[in-house]
């Protein structure tokens, strides 16, 4: 089971270029990844797929609060809880 810190590290590494392009140097846990333009909906789906593969989990997005999943902190919580 991955910890929230491990998932956050994965997110920051996976989104490094997108965060830099959006001018986000130190992203807060509350950062809305889609609303702020860091990633689009296709990028979000790719991120979920990459997290599932990396952490050996399966997220049922119909059972998850998508608003929470779209933040760095919420994504880390949900993925760590799924493990």
Secondary structure, 3 states (H helix, E strand, C coil): CCCHHHHHHHHHHHCHHHHHHCCCCCCCCCCECCCCCCCCHHHHHHHHHHHHHHHCCCCCHHHCCHHHHCEHHHHHHHHHHHC
